[in-house]
Amino acid sequence: MPHDLLTEEAINLREILYEMESRLEAEDYAPTFANQYLLKLIDQACKACVALGETFIGKPKQAQDFLVFQQLVELQVIDAALSKRLLSMIAFRKLSQQAARIQGKNIKLRFTPRHLEDFRTFTQNLLLA
């Protein structure tokens, strides 16, 4: 596993999370709000998680998201509950993108600090494994 590449992927994800946290703080952690920029950051965070997982397990880019997380669970790098939450986030991201294109409107989004913590836990697990 190329450690430098793994570290680079983790730094990228952490920068995205920092921006998300800054955005959420600006919104006073409002539990529901319309925000296309936050959707973009969620999209980037989900992609960064998959890229980090692919780098860790040595899978080629563009592997199926669920296969990356499934293999990480099998390797006992992450637990099944975290995998399920991350896959739910990825599913939400894909659905919200489709809805935004169809409706051309802002999406009502519920995003909490817990979601940020899931991304951080994922990153930490891979770096410590």
Phi and psi in degrees as GROMACS dihedral restraints (atoms count N, CA, C in turn):
[ dihedral_restraints ]
;  ai    aj    ak    al  type     phi  dphi    fc
    3     4     5     6     1   -71.3    20    10
    4     5     6     7     1   104.9    20    10
    6     7     8     9     1   -61.7    20    10
    7     8     9    10     1   -38.9    20    10
    9    10    11    12     1   -62.4    20    10
   10    11    12    13     1   -41.2    20    10
   12    13    14    15     1   -67.4    20    10
   13    14    15    16     1   -39.7    20    10
   15    16    17    18     1   -62.3    20    10
   16    17    18    19     1   -44.1    20    10
   18    19    20    21     1   -63.3    20    10
   19    20    21    22     1   -41.5    20    10
   21    22    23    24     1   -62.0    20    10
   22    23    24    25     1   -43.3    20    10
   24    25    26    27     1   -63.3    20    10
   25    26    27    28     1   -41.0    20    10
   27    28    29    30     1   -65.9    20    10
   28    29    30    31     1   -40.5    20    10
   30    31    32    33     1   -63.1    20    10
   31    32    33    34     1   -41.9    20    10
   33    34    35    36     1   -59.1    20    10
   34    35    36    37     1   -46.4    20    10
   36    37    38    39     1   -63.9    20    10
   37    38    39    40     1   -42.9    20    10
   39    40    41    42     1   -63.3    20    10
   40    41    42    43     1   -36.4    20    10
   42    43    44    45     1   -65.0    20    10
   43    44    45    46     1   -40.7    20    10
   45    46    47    48     1   -62.9    20    10
   46    47    48    49     1   -44.7    20    10
   48    49    50    51     1   -62.9    20    10
   49    50    51    52     1   -38.0    20    10
   51    52    53    54     1   -61.8    20    10
   52    53    54    55     1   -44.0    20    10
   54    55    56    57     1   -64.8    20    10
   55    56    57    58     1   -40.6    20    10
   57    58    59    60     1   -62.1    20    10
   58    59    60    61     1   -44.9    20    10
   60    61    62    63     1   -63.0    20    10
   61    62    63    64     1   -41.7    20    10
   63    64    65    66     1   -60.9    20    10
   64    65    66    67     1   -40.7    20    10
   66    67    68    69     1   -66.9    20    10
   67    68    69    70     1   -42.3    20    10
   69    70    71    72     1   -65.5    20    10
   70    71    72    73     1   -38.8    20    10
   72    73    74    75     1   -63.9    20    10
   73    74    75    76     1   -37.6    20    10
   75    76    77    78     1   -64.4    20    10
   76    77    78    79     1   -27.9    20    10
   78    79    80    81     1   -91.2    20    10
   79    80    81    82     1     5.5    20    10
   81    82    83    84     1    55.9    20    10
   82    83    84    85     1    37.0    20    10
   84    85    86    87     1    49.8    20    10
   85    86    87    88     1    37.5    20    10
   87    88    89    90     1   -55.8    20    10
   88    89    90    91     1   128.3    20    10
   90    91    92    93     1   -66.6    20    10
   91    92    93    94     1   -28.2    20    10
   93    94    95    96     1  -138.8    20    10
   94    95    96    97     1   126.9    20    10
   96    97    98    99     1  -158.8    20    10
   97    98    99   100     1   160.7    20    10
   99   100   101   102     1   -96.5    20    10
  100   101   102   103     1   124.5    20    10
  102   103   104   105     1  -159.5    20    10
  103   104   105   106     1   102.7    20    10
  105   106   107   108     1   -68.6    20    10
  106   107   108   109     1   -32.9    20    10
  108   109   110   111     1   -63.9    20    10
  109   110   111   112     1   -41.0    20    10
  111   112   113   114     1   -65.1    20    10
  112   113   114   115     1   -37.8    20    10
  114   115   116   117     1   -59.8    20    10
  115   116   117   118     1   -39.8    20    10
  117   118   119   120     1   -63.6    20    10
  118   119   120   121     1   -41.6    20    10
  120   121   122   123     1   -66.6    20    10
  121   122   123   124     1   -38.5    20    10
  123   124   125   126     1   -61.9    20    10
  124   125   126   127     1   -42.9    20    10
  126   127   128   129     1   -58.0    20    10
  127   128   129   130     1   -47.4    20    10
  129   130   131   132     1   -64.0    20    10
  130   131   132   133     1   -40.7    20    10
  132   133   134   135     1   -64.8    20    10
  133   134   135   136     1   -42.5    20    10
  135   136   137   138     1   -63.0    20    10
  136   137   138   139     1   -45.1    20    10
  138   139   140   141     1   -62.7    20    10
  139   140   141   142     1   -39.3    20    10
  141   142   143   144     1   -66.3    20    10
  142   143   144   145     1   -37.2    20    10
  144   145   146   147     1   -62.5    20    10
  145   146   147   148     1   -45.2    20    10
  147   148   149   150     1   -64.3    20    10
  148   149   150   151     1   -43.3    20    10
  150   151   152   153     1   -62.5    20    10
  151   152   153   154     1   -40.9    20    10
  153   154   155   156     1   -63.4    20    10
  154   155   156   157     1   -44.0    20    10
  156   157   158   159     1   -63.7    20    10
  157   158   159   160     1   -42.5    20    10
  159   160   161   162     1   -61.8    20    10
  160   161   162   163     1   -42.1    20    10
  162   163   164   165     1   -63.7    20    10
  163   164   165   166     1   -42.6    20    10
  165   166   167   168     1   -61.9    20    10
  166   167   168   169     1   -46.5    20    10
  168   169   170   171     1   -90.1    20    10
  169   170   171   172     1    -5.8    20    10
  171   172   173   174     1    78.0    20    10
  172   173   174   175     1    22.6    20    10
  174   175   176   177     1   -80.1    20    10
  175   176   177   178     1   150.3    20    10
  177   178   179   180     1   -66.8    20    10
  178   179   180   181     1   152.1    20    10
  180   181   182   183     1   -57.6    20    10
  181   182   183   184     1   154.8    20    10
  183   184   185   186     1    73.1    20    10
  184   185   186   187     1    22.9    20    10
  186   187   188   189     1   -70.1    20    10
  187   188   189   190     1   160.2    20    10
  189   190   191   192     1   -63.2    20    10
  190   191   192   193     1   130.7    20    10
  192   193   194   195     1   -51.6    20    10
  193   194   195   196     1   -48.7    20    10
  195   196   197   198     1   -65.6    20    10
  196   197   198   199     1   -30.7    20    10
  198   199   200   201     1   -69.5    20    10
  199   200   201   202     1   -36.9    20    10
  201   202   203   204     1   -62.4    20    10
  202   203   204   205     1   -50.7    20    10
  204   205   206   207     1   -67.6    20    10
  205   206   207   208     1   -36.7    20    10
  207   208   209   210     1   -61.5    20    10
  208   209   210   211     1   -43.1    20    10
  210   211   212   213     1   -67.4    20    10
  211   212   213   214     1   -35.9    20    10
  213   214   215   216     1   -65.0    20    10
  214   215   216   217     1   -34.6    20    10
  216   217   218   219     1   -67.4    20    10
  217   218   219   220     1   -44.7    20    10
  219   220   221   222     1   -61.4    20    10
  220   221   222   223     1   -34.2    20    10
  222   223   224   225     1   -80.1    20    10
  223   224   225   226     1    -2.4    20    10
  225   226   227   228     1    61.2    20    10
  226   227   228   229     1    34.4    20    10
  228   229   230   231     1   -86.6    20    10
  229   230   231   232     1   -38.2    20    10
  231   232   233   234     1  -129.4    20    10
  232   233   234   235     1   159.7    20    10
  234   235   236   237     1   -92.0    20    10
  235   236   237   238     1   166.1    20    10
  237   238   239   240     1   -63.3    20    10
  238   239   240   241     1   -34.5    20    10
  240   241   242   243     1   -65.4    20    10
  241   242   243   244     1   -43.0    20    10
  243   244   245   246     1   -65.5    20    10
  244   245   246   247     1   -41.6    20    10
  246   247   248   249     1   -57.6    20    10
  247   248   249   250     1   -45.0    20    10
  249   250   251   252     1   -63.6    20    10
  250   251   252   253     1   -41.6    20    10
  252   253   254   255     1   -65.9    20    10
  253   254   255   256     1   -39.9    20    10
  255   256   257   258     1   -67.9    20    10
  256   257   258   259     1   -40.6    20    10
  258   259   260   261     1   -65.1    20    10
  259   260   261   262     1   -34.7    20    10
  261   262   263   264     1   -65.2    20    10
  262   263   264   265     1   -39.6    20    10
  264   265   266   267     1   -63.3    20    10
  265   266   267   268     1   -41.8    20    10
  267   268   269   270     1   -65.6    20    10
  268   269   270   271     1   -41.4    20    10
  270   271   272   273     1   -63.1    20    10
  271   272   273   274     1   -42.9    20    10
  273   274   275   276     1   -59.7    20    10
  274   275   276   277     1   -45.0    20    10
  276   277   278   279     1   -58.1    20    10
  277   278   279   280     1   -45.9    20    10
  279   280   281   282     1   -65.3    20    10
  280   281   282   283     1   -43.0    20    10
  282   283   284   285     1   -65.9    20    10
  283   284   285   286     1   -40.7    20    10
  285   286   287   288     1   -67.2    20    10
  286   287   288   289     1   -34.4    20    10
  288   289   290   291     1   -65.8    20    10
  289   290   291   292     1   -42.6    20    10
  291   292   293   294     1   -64.3    20    10
  292   293   294   295     1   -44.0    20    10
  294   295   296   297     1   -64.2    20    10
  295   296   297   298     1   -38.8    20    10
  297   298   299   300     1   -64.9    20    10
  298   299   300   301     1   -38.9    20    10
  300   301   302   303     1   -68.2    20    10
  301   302   303   304     1   -40.6    20    10
  303   304   305   306     1   -71.3    20    10
  304   305   306   307     1   -47.7    20    10
  306   307   308   309     1   -88.9    20    10
  307   308   309   310     1   -24.3    20    10
  309   310   311   312     1    64.7    20    10
  310   311   312   313     1    24.7    20    10
  312   313   314   315     1  -120.6    20    10
  313   314   315   316     1   164.9    20    10
  315   316   317   318     1   -68.5    20    10
  316   317   318   319     1   147.6    20    10
  318   319   320   321     1   -97.1    20    10
  319   320   321   322     1   135.5    20    10
  321   322   323   324     1   -74.6    20    10
  322   323   324   325     1   128.0    20    10
  324   325   326   327     1  -128.9    20    10
  325   326   327   328     1   136.5    20    10
  327   328   329   330     1  -113.0    20    10
  328   329   330   331     1   110.3    20    10
  330   331   332   333     1  -134.2    20    10
  331   332   333   334     1   127.3    20    10
  333   334   335   336     1  -122.0    20    10
  334   335   336   337     1   167.2    20    10
  336   337   338   339     1   -56.6    20    10
  337   338   339   340     1   -25.9    20    10
  339   340   341   342     1   -59.5    20    10
  340   341   342   343     1   -38.8    20    10
  342   343   344   345     1   -64.4    20    10
  343   344   345   346     1   -40.8    20    10
  345   346   347   348     1   -60.6    20    10
  346   347   348   349     1   -41.2    20    10
  348   349   350   351     1   -64.3    20    10
  349   350   351   352     1   -36.4    20    10
  351   352   353   354     1   -61.2    20    10
  352   353   354   355     1   -44.3    20    10
  354   355   356   357     1   -62.9    20    10
  355   356   357   358     1   -41.9    20    10
  357   358   359   360     1   -65.5    20    10
  358   359   360   361     1   -43.2    20    10
  360   361   362   363     1   -60.7    20    10
  361   362   363   364     1   -43.4    20    10
  363   364   365   366     1   -58.2    20    10
  364   365   366   367     1   -49.7    20    10
  366   367   368   369     1   -59.8    20    10
  367   368   369   370     1   -47.2    20    10
  369   370   371   372     1   -62.1    20    10
  370   371   372   373     1   -42.8    20    10
  372   373   374   375     1   -59.8    20    10
  373   374   375   376     1   -42.8    20    10
  375   376   377   378     1   -69.9    20    10
  376   377   378   379     1   -38.0    20    10
  378   379   380   381     1   -70.9    20    10
  379   380   381   382     1   -29.8    20    10
  381   382   383   384     1   -88.9    20    10
  382   383   384   385     1   -11.9    20    10
